[in-house]
């Protein structure tokens, strides 16, 4: 697991956009398309806006969601709302290239199964994504794999529904799906992430993030998350 420490969240976002663009070009050259799974969060939203300006073969890109809160369409709690504002409204992606989690469905478990079938249709059986963008919570969660949630033990499904966390249930990719991906890119910013980043680097499987496959994973962290204090100029 490689780590690159950058001065601040803005630098992390810019570097992350460049890494994703590079991986997109490589995947298209090797397999004719690029399958990207995206997470939410303040730094990813900055990253997506930067990604829209990168040299990416957009016509051959498919975007799926790592996780999503169960909330109405357009709600600010939805990752999709911010993804649209930061990437989808600025990059030349057609509607058929965006695969949103169906969290507005009245029955969530069947909806999760439908999303798993969608992943199979675009990424093979079993589905394999080219790159998964992950964040790290102060409690050690990643995606919507939260400490103590039964979803941590799901091994027979690629998509599952969580219990309530911070007021909402969520749909999330599970460990089997995440750990089959070809590449994993962690984006970690903020001093509150420092303790968990160290545990992630140590492979501490007692936190949810520590159960994600370590290779070939790359971490982009700011100095605060890496415990290096404020940038010095």
NUDREN-613693 format. One record per residue: residue number from 1; x, y, z of N, C-alpha, C in turn. Coordinates in steps of 0.02 Angstrom, whole numbers, plus 50000, padded with zeros to 5 digits. Layout:
N
NUM_X_Y_Z_X_Y_Z_X_Y_Z $
...
***
This chain:
233
1_50043_49940_50000_50000_50000_50000_50044_50062_50000 $
2_50040_50100_49947_50080_50161_49939_50043_50221_49968 $
3_50080_50268_49996_50050_50330_50020_50088_50389_49992 $
4_50051_50440_49970_50080_50502_49946_50050_50557_49988 $
5_50091_50596_50021_50068_50649_50065_50075_50716_50029 $
6_50020_50753_50027_50018_50817_49992_50000_50873_50042 $
7_50012_50936_50022_50005_50990_50072_49936_50997_50103 $
8_49883_50991_50062_49816_51005_50088_49764_50968_50047 $
9_49700_50977_50065_49646_50941_50032_49642_50959_49958 $
10_49654_51022_49941_49651_51042_49872_49704_51007_49830 $
11_49763_50999_49857_49816_50964_49821_49800_50890_49814 $
12_49770_50862_49866_49749_50792_49863_49698_50782_49807 $
13_49649_50827_49804_49597_50822_49753_49627_50828_49683 $
14_49671_50875_49673_49702_50885_49608_49743_50824_49588 $
15_49781_50798_49634_49821_50739_49620_49777_50678_49607 $
16_49722_50672_49645_49676_50617_49635_49645_50618_49566 $
17_49627_50678_49543_49598_50685_49476_49649_50662_49423 $
18_49711_50681_49432_49763_50662_49384_49773_50586_49384 $
19_49772_50556_49443_49781_50483_49448_49723_50447_49413 $
20_49662_50469_49425_49604_50436_49394_49607_50444_49319 $
21_49625_50503_49295_49630_50513_49222_49682_50467_49192 $
22_49738_50459_49226_49791_50414_49201_49766_50342_49199 $
23_49731_50321_49252_49705_50253_49254_49652_50243_49200 $
24_49612_50295_49186_49561_50290_49134_49593_50278_49067 $
25_49644_50316_49051_49678_50307_48987_49710_50238_48981 $
26_49739_50215_49036_49771_50149_49035_49719_50093_49026 $
27_49662_50099_49061_49610_50048_49056_49581_50046_48986 $
28_49569_50104_48956_49541_50106_48889_49591_50075_48839 $
29_49654_50090_48848_49705_50061_48804_49707_49985_48811 $
30_49698_49960_48872_49704_49888_48885_49641_49850_48871 $
31_49582_49879_48889_49519_49841_48886_49462_49877_48850 $
32_49475_49936_48826_49425_49971_48786_49373_50010_48825 $
33_49379_50013_48891_49332_50052_48931_49361_50060_49001 $
34_49330_50105_49039_49353_50119_49107_49292_50120_49153 $
35_49293_50078_49204_49238_50071_49251_49260_50100_49318 $
36_49229_50156_49337_49249_50194_49396_49193_50193_49447 $
37_49210_50177_49510_49162_50180_49566_49182_50238_49610 $
38_49133_50282_49626_49149_50344_49662_49113_50347_49729 $
39_49147_50376_49777_49120_50389_49844_49104_50464_49849 $
40_49068_50482_49903_49053_50552_49916_49101_50582_49966 $
41_49091_50646_49980_49133_50681_50029_49160_50746_50002 $
42_49180_50791_50046_49201_50857_50024_49261_50855_49978 $
43_49312_50815_49995_49370_50812_49952_49355_50778_49885 $
44_49318_50722_49884_49299_50694_49819_49260_50743_49775 $
45_49218_50785_49805_49180_50832_49764_49227_50883_49731 $
46_49279_50903_49765_49330_50947_49734_49367_50908_49680 $
47_49382_50845_49695_49417_50802_49647_49376_50794_49583 $
48_49311_50783_49589_49269_50772_49530_49269_50834_49485 $
49_49267_50893_49516_49268_50954_49475_49333_50959_49437 $
50_49388_50940_49469_49453_50941_49435_49456_50886_49381 $
51_49426_50829_49395_49427_50774_49347_49393_50793_49282 $
52_49341_50834_49287_49304_50855_49227_49348_50893_49178 $
53_49404_50920_49201_49449_50959_49158_49508_50917_49133 $
54_49513_50855_49155_49569_50812_49136_49556_50781_49067 $
55_49611_50757_49037_49607_50722_48972_49586_50650_48985 $
56_49521_50638_48981_49491_50573_48994_49451_50551_48933 $
57_49456_50489_48912_49415_50464_48856_49343_50452_48879 $
58_49307_50506_48890_49242_50503_48924_49192_50457_48889 $
59_49195_50452_48823_49146_50411_48788_49152_50337_48805 $
60_49207_50318_48838_49219_50248_48856_49220_50237_48932 $
61_49193_50285_48969_49192_50282_49042_49122_50265_49066 $
62_49119_50221_49117_49057_50208_49154_49070_50225_49227 $
63_49022_50261_49257_49027_50282_49327_48973_50248_49368 $
64_48995_50213_49421_48948_50182_49469_48961_50212_49538 $
65_48915_50199_49584_48921_50226_49651_48947_50174_49700 $
66_48992_50194_49744_49015_50151_49798_48960_50144_49850 $
67_48926_50200_49866_48873_50197_49916_48828_50258_49907 $
68_48770_50255_49938_48721_50309_49932_48674_50308_49991 $
69_48656_50366_50016_48607_50372_50069_48537_50364_50041 $
70_48493_50334_50080_48423_50328_50061_48390_50395_50075 $
71_48379_50433_50022_48350_50501_50027_48320_50518_49960 $
72_48275_50567_49958_48242_50585_49895_48291_50611_49842 $
73_48270_50608_49780_48310_50635_49725_48325_50708_49736 $
74_48387_50728_49724_48407_50797_49731_48422_50820_49801 $
75_48412_50776_49851_48424_50795_49920_48499_50806_49932 $
76_48517_50857_49972_48589_50869_49984_48624_50812_50020 $
77_48588_50766_50051_48619_50708_50082_48643_50657_50030 $
78_48615_50661_49970_48631_50612_49918_48700_50626_49887 $
79_48742_50574_49883_48805_50581_49848_48793_50599_49775 $
80_48740_50572_49745_48726_50585_49675_48713_50659_49662 $
81_48682_50693_49708_48669_50764_49700_48734_50802_49689 $
82_48784_50788_49731_48848_50822_49726_48888_50797_49666 $
83_48882_50733_49650_48916_50706_49592_48891_50741_49528 $
84_48827_50752_49524_48800_50787_49465_48827_50858_49462 $
85_48828_50892_49518_48850_50962_49519_48924_50970_49502 $
86_48965_50922_49523_49037_50930_49517_49067_50896_49456 $
87_49037_50841_49432_49065_50803_49376_49017_50796_49318 $
88_48958_50771_49332_48914_50752_49277_48889_50811_49236 $
89_48885_50870_49266_48863_50929_49229_48921_50962_49191 $
90_48982_50936_49201_49041_50967_49170_49079_50920_49123 $
91_49070_50855_49130_49104_50806_49087_49054_50780_49036 $
92_49077_50763_48975_49032_50740_48922_49012_50667_48930 $
93_48976_50653_48983_48952_50585_48997_48878_50580_48978 $
94_48860_50528_48941_48790_50517_48923_48753_50484_48981 $
95_48687_50491_48984_48649_50461_49040_48662_50386_49048 $
96_48671_50351_48993_48683_50279_48997_48750_50260_49026 $
97_48794_50309_49035_48860_50296_49065_48860_50307_49141 $
98_48805_50331_49168_48798_50345_49239_48751_50293_49269 $
99_48773_50259_49320_48733_50206_49350_48722_50223_49424 $
100_48667_50257_49437_48652_50280_49505_48619_50224_49545 $
101_48637_50221_49609_48605_50172_49653_48531_50189_49662 $
102_48486_50140_49656_48414_50153_49657_48385_50158_49727 $
103_48408_50208_49765_48389_50213_49835_48319_50244_49844 $
104_48288_50266_49790_48220_50292_49795_48168_50237_49788 $
105_48190_50176_49776_48143_50120_49767_48106_50106_49832 $
106_48042_50086_49828_48005_50071_49890_48030_50010_49927 $
107_48060_49963_49891_48088_49902_49922_48163_49902_49911 $
108_48201_49912_49965_48272_49923_49957_48312_49860_49942 $
109_48294_49804_49972_48332_49742_49960_48328_49721_49887 $
110_48268_49718_49857_48265_49703_49785_48302_49755_49743 $
111_48301_49818_49764_48336_49870_49727_48412_49857_49728 $
112_48438_49835_49786_48509_49818_49790_48526_49760_49744 $
113_48482_49711_49741_48494_49655_49696_48493_49677_49623 $
114_48449_49724_49606_48447_49751_49537_48512_49787_49521 $
115_48537_49825_49570_48600_49861_49557_48657_49813_49547 $
116_48657_49759_49585_48709_49707_49576_48705_49678_49505 $
117_48644_49668_49479_48637_49643_49411_48662_49694_49360 $
118_48650_49758_49374_48676_49811_49331_48752_49809_49328 $
119_48783_49800_49385_48856_49795_49387_48880_49736_49345 $
120_48844_49680_49349_48862_49623_49308_48857_49636_49234 $
121_48806_49676_49215_48796_49691_49144_48852_49735_49117 $
122_48878_49780_49157_48930_49825_49132_49001_49802_49148 $
123_49009_49759_49198_49076_49742_49222_49090_49667_49223 $
124_49047_49627_49192_49059_49555_49188_49033_49517_49248 $
125_49040_49451_49245_49019_49407_49299_49077_49362_49321 $
126_49100_49370_49383_49080_49422_49430_49106_49490_49408 $
127_49071_49545_49425_49092_49610_49403_49158_49632_49433 $
128_49200_49662_49391_49265_49688_49413_49271_49760_49390 $
129_49279_49805_49437_49287_49876_49422_49361_49893_49412 $
130_49374_49944_49371_49443_49963_49358_49472_50003_49416 $
131_49433_50048_49445_49458_50089_49500_49401_50106_49547 $
132_49414_50099_49611_49366_50118_49663_49397_50175_49704 $
133_49360_50230_49708_49382_50287_49749_49350_50280_49818 $
134_49392_50278_49869_49368_50268_49938_49391_50325_49983 $
135_49350_50339_50033_49368_50385_50087_49375_50346_50152 $
136_49395_50381_50204_49406_50350_50269_49372_50394_50322 $
137_49327_50364_50361_49293_50401_50413_49333_50403_50478 $
138_49319_50452_50522_49354_50455_50586_49342_50393_50629 $
139_49288_50355_50615_49275_50293_50652_49301_50232_50616 $
140_49338_50242_50562_49368_50186_50526_49324_50157_50471 $
141_49266_50188_50458_49224_50161_50405_49249_50183_50336 $
142_49229_50145_50286_49239_50164_50217_49179_50140_50178 $
143_49166_50170_50119_49102_50159_50085_49047_50172_50137 $
144_48997_50127_50142_48951_50130_50199_48958_50066_50240 $
145_49020_50045_50248_49037_49988_50290_49056_50015_50359 $
146_49005_50018_50402_49012_50052_50467_49028_50002_50523 $
147_49064_50024_50574_49079_49980_50630_49015_49950_50660 $
148_49014_49885_50668_48959_49851_50700_48899_49837_50657 $
149_48898_49860_50595_48841_49848_50551_48843_49777_50523 $
150_48787_49742_50521_48786_49674_50492_48812_49670_50421 $
151_48810_49727_50385_48834_49726_50315_48908_49707_50310 $
152_48945_49715_50365_49015_49696_50365_49025_49621_50353 $
153_48973_49582_50369_48979_49509_50363_48949_49482_50299 $
154_48928_49525_50254_48898_49503_50191_48953_49478_50144 $
155_48950_49415_50125_49000_49387_50080_48969_49357_50017 $
156_48902_49355_50014_48869_49323_49957_48832_49372_49912 $
157_48842_49438_49922_48810_49489_49881_48860_49545_49868 $
158_48854_49576_49810_48899_49632_49793_48871_49699_49816 $
159_48806_49702_49829_48773_49763_49850_48726_49746_49908 $
160_48726_49788_49959_48684_49773_50018_48658_49838_50049 $
161_48610_49830_50094_48579_49886_50129_48602_49886_50202 $
162_48621_49944_50227_48646_49949_50295_48589_49963_50344 $
163_48606_49960_50407_48563_49987_50460_48567_50063_50458 $
164_48529_50096_50501_48530_50169_50504_48597_50193_50532 $
165_48627_50241_50499_48690_50272_50521_48683_50347_50510 $
166_48692_50386_50562_48685_50459_50558_48618_50478_50526 $
167_48566_50441_50546_48498_50459_50526_48473_50429_50462 $
168_48514_50391_50425_48492_50363_50362_48519_50293_50350 $
169_48478_50251_50319_48504_50189_50292_48541_50204_50227 $
170_48580_50157_50205_48621_50168_50145_48625_50104_50104 $
171_48637_50114_50040_48654_50059_49995_48729_50062_49984 $
172_48763_50005_49986_48835_50006_49981_48861_49945_49942 $
173_48917_49955_49909_48955_49897_49884_48984_49861_49944 $
174_48989_49796_49940_49014_49755_49995_49087_49737_49984 $
175_49116_49705_50034_49187_49685_50028_49201_49643_49967 $
176_49161_49592_49950_49178_49553_49891_49185_49595_49828 $
177_49139_49643_49819_49141_49686_49760_49201_49732_49762 $
178_49212_49765_49818_49267_49812_49823_49335_49777_49815 $
179_49341_49718_49844_49406_49684_49843_49421_49650_49777 $
180_49373_49647_49732_49387_49622_49664_49412_49676_49617 $
181_49409_49739_49637_49427_49793_49593_49501_49790_49575 $
182_49516_49815_49515_49585_49813_49492_49629_49863_49530 $
183_49602_49920_49547_49640_49972_49582_49595_50006_49634 $
184_49627_50025_49689_49592_50060_49743_49630_50124_49758 $
185_49594_50180_49758_49624_50245_49773_49590_50273_49835 $
186_49629_50281_49888_49604_50312_49950_49619_50386_49948 $
187_49570_50427_49967_49579_50499_49975_49562_50516_50047 $
188_49612_50539_50085_49605_50548_50157_49631_50617_50176 $
189_49587_50659_50203_49607_50726_50223_49578_50744_50291 $
190_49614_50787_50328_49590_50811_50392_49624_50778_50451 $
191_49641_50817_50502_49677_50792_50560_49638_50738_50598 $
192_49571_50741_50594_49531_50691_50630_49539_50621_50601 $
193_49569_50615_50542_49579_50550_50510_49646_50518_50529 $
194_49690_50557_50561_49757_50534_50575_49760_50466_50610 $
195_49723_50456_50666_49728_50390_50699_49706_50332_50655 $
196_49652_50342_50617_49627_50287_50576_49671_50276_50514 $
197_49702_50328_50490_49748_50319_50433_49806_50275_50453 $
198_49832_50285_50512_49887_50243_50536_49864_50170_50541 $
199_49803_50159_50565_49777_50091_50571_49764_50060_50502 $
200_49741_50101_50456_49732_50076_50387_49799_50054_50358 $
201_49850_50095_50366_49916_50078_50340_49944_50015_50372 $
202_49927_50004_50435_49951_49945_50471_49910_49882_50455 $
203_49857_49890_50415_49815_49832_50398_49773_49808_50456 $
204_49751_49854_50499_49712_49836_50558_49641_49815_50536 $
205_49628_49751_50537_49564_49725_50514_49508_49735_50565 $
206_49523_49765_50623_49471_49778_50671_49430_49840_50653 $
207_49454_49879_50605_49414_49935_50579_49390_49914_50509 $
208_49331_49937_50489_49304_49916_50423_49352_49930_50366 $
209_49384_49988_50365_49429_50004_50310_49488_49956_50306 $
210_49507_49928_50362_49565_49883_50364_49553_49816_50330 $
211_49491_49803_50310_49476_49740_50277_49474_49746_50201 $
212_49490_49805_50176_49496_49815_50104_49565_49791_50082 $
213_49566_49759_50025_49629_49731_49998_49682_49786_49993 $
214_49742_49770_50014_49795_49819_50019_49832_49830_49952 $
215_49833_49781_49910_49867_49788_49846_49818_49774_49789 $
216_49818_49814_49737_49860_49873_49726_49823_49936_49748 $
217_49835_49957_49809_49800_50016_49837_49850_50073_49844 $
218_49823_50134_49834_49863_50195_49841_49824_50243_49885 $
219_49860_50275_49931_49830_50325_49975_49856_50394_49956 $
220_49811_50441_49946_49828_50511_49941_49803_50546_50004 $
221_49848_50573_50044_49830_50603_50108_49859_50673_50112 $
222_49824_50717_50148_49854_50782_50162_49897_50777_50225 $
223_49935_50829_50238_49982_50827_50294_49946_50819_50361 $
224_49888_50849_50366_49851_50844_50429_49831_50771_50443 $
225_49804_50736_50393_49784_50667_50401_49843_50622_50415 $
226_49901_50640_50387_49961_50600_50396_49998_50618_50461 $
227_49969_50663_50501_49999_50681_50564_50059_50726_50560 $
228_50064_50763_50504_50121_50806_50494_50107_50879_50510 $
229_50047_50894_50534_50031_50963_50552_50017_51005_50492 $
230_50013_51070_50503_49996_51116_50450_50053_51123_50399 $
231_50037_51136_50336_50089_51147_50286_50134_51205_50304 $
232_50196_51200_50285_50244_51253_50298_50265_51284_50231 $
233_50263_51350_50227_50281_51384_50164_50341_51429_50176 $
***
